[in-house]
């Protein structure tokens, strides 16, 4: 069974940094678009960042532009989300997801992503 595994979450004070990792088990996704999403308590899951298969196209939500960076190492079949200048409002469960249809484009819609991880908690204290 295909599964994406996130890691790297934790508790950090405002202004701090974390790096999340996303790696699949059971299947390689090193040519597919990967997205990061997050869900805060009581809110809907939202798009954070996405990267295409070759890593040449990225897209960010306005709320994280300039602070978060998505990248990938296809040799390691891993996608990263570097999060800097974290704010309390970044507190959420972060999920990575794979789009099995796309290799070039990046979309922001949850329903376009086919495989999801279990999520990793990020908590930013003020």
C-alpha positions as CSV (number, residue, x, y, z in Angstrom):
1,X,0.0,0.0,0.0
2,X,1.3,3.4,-0.9
3,X,1.9,5.7,2.0
4,X,3.7,9.0,2.4
5,X,5.5,9.5,5.7
6,X,6.1,13.0,7.1
7,X,8.7,13.8,9.8
8,X,10.3,16.8,11.4
9,X,7.4,18.4,13.2
10,X,7.7,19.6,16.8
11,X,7.4,22.5,19.1
12,X,9.2,25.8,18.4
13,X,9.0,29.3,19.6
14,X,8.0,32.1,17.3
15,X,10.7,33.2,14.9
16,X,12.2,29.7,14.9
17,X,12.6,27.2,12.1
18,X,11.7,23.6,11.3
19,X,12.3,21.4,8.4
20,X,9.7,18.8,7.4
21,X,10.5,15.8,5.3
22,X,8.1,13.7,3.2
23,X,9.1,10.3,1.9
24,X,6.9,7.6,0.3
25,X,6.8,3.9,1.3
26,X,5.8,1.3,-1.2
27,X,6.2,3.4,-4.4
28,X,8.6,6.0,-5.9
29,X,7.2,9.4,-6.5
30,X,10.3,11.1,-7.8
31,X,8.6,12.3,-11.0
32,X,5.3,13.5,-9.5
33,X,4.2,16.8,-8.2
34,X,4.2,16.8,-4.4
35,X,2.2,19.3,-2.2
36,X,2.3,20.3,1.4
37,X,-0.9,21.1,3.2
38,X,-1.8,22.0,6.7
39,X,-4.9,21.9,9.0
40,X,-5.3,23.9,12.1
41,X,-7.9,23.0,14.8
42,X,-11.3,23.9,13.6
43,X,-10.2,25.0,10.2
44,X,-10.2,23.3,6.8
45,X,-7.1,21.8,5.3
46,X,-5.2,24.3,3.2
47,X,-2.5,24.3,0.6
48,X,0.9,25.5,1.7
49,X,3.4,24.7,-1.0
50,X,3.9,22.5,-4.0
51,X,6.8,21.4,-6.3
52,X,6.8,19.6,-9.6
53,X,8.6,16.4,-10.5
54,X,11.9,18.0,-11.5
55,X,11.8,20.6,-8.8
56,X,11.9,23.5,-11.3
57,X,8.4,24.8,-10.5
58,X,7.2,25.7,-7.1
59,X,4.2,27.5,-5.8
60,X,3.4,28.9,-2.3
61,X,0.4,30.1,-0.4
62,X,0.6,33.9,0.1
63,X,0.7,33.3,3.9
64,X,4.0,31.5,3.7
65,X,5.8,33.2,0.8
66,X,9.2,34.4,1.7
67,X,9.3,32.2,4.9
68,X,8.8,28.6,3.6
69,X,10.8,26.8,0.9
70,X,9.9,23.6,-0.7
71,X,12.5,21.4,-2.3
72,X,13.1,17.8,-3.3
73,X,16.0,15.3,-3.6
74,X,14.8,12.8,-6.1
75,X,17.8,10.6,-5.5
76,X,16.5,10.2,-2.0
77,X,12.9,10.3,-3.1
78,X,12.3,12.9,-0.4
79,X,10.6,16.3,-0.4
80,X,11.3,18.9,2.2
81,X,9.6,22.0,3.6
82,X,11.9,24.4,5.2
83,X,10.0,26.7,7.5
84,X,11.6,29.9,8.8
85,X,10.3,32.8,10.8
86,X,7.6,30.7,12.2
87,X,4.5,32.3,13.6
88,X,1.9,31.0,16.1
89,X,-0.6,31.0,13.2
90,X,1.5,28.4,11.5
91,X,0.5,25.9,14.2
92,X,-1.2,23.0,12.5
93,X,-0.9,19.4,11.4
94,X,1.2,19.4,8.2
95,X,0.5,16.8,5.5
96,X,2.3,15.9,2.3
97,X,0.5,14.6,-0.7
98,X,1.3,13.2,-4.1
99,X,-0.4,14.0,-7.4
100,X,-0.1,10.8,-9.5
101,X,-1.3,12.6,-12.6
102,X,1.0,15.6,-12.8
103,X,4.7,15.8,-13.2
104,X,5.1,19.4,-14.6
105,X,2.3,21.5,-13.1
106,X,1.4,22.3,-9.5
107,X,-2.1,22.6,-8.3
108,X,-3.5,23.8,-5.0
109,X,-6.7,21.8,-4.8
110,X,-6.9,19.1,-2.2
111,X,-8.9,16.8,-4.4
112,X,-6.3,16.7,-7.1
113,X,-3.9,14.9,-4.8
114,X,-4.1,11.1,-4.6
115,X,-1.9,9.9,-1.8
116,X,-1.6,11.4,1.6
117,X,0.5,11.0,4.7
118,X,-0.6,10.8,8.3
119,X,0.6,14.3,9.1
120,X,3.1,15.8,11.5
121,X,2.3,18.3,14.2
122,X,3.9,21.7,14.2
123,X,3.3,23.9,17.2
124,X,4.6,27.5,17.4
125,X,4.5,29.1,20.7
126,X,4.4,32.9,21.2
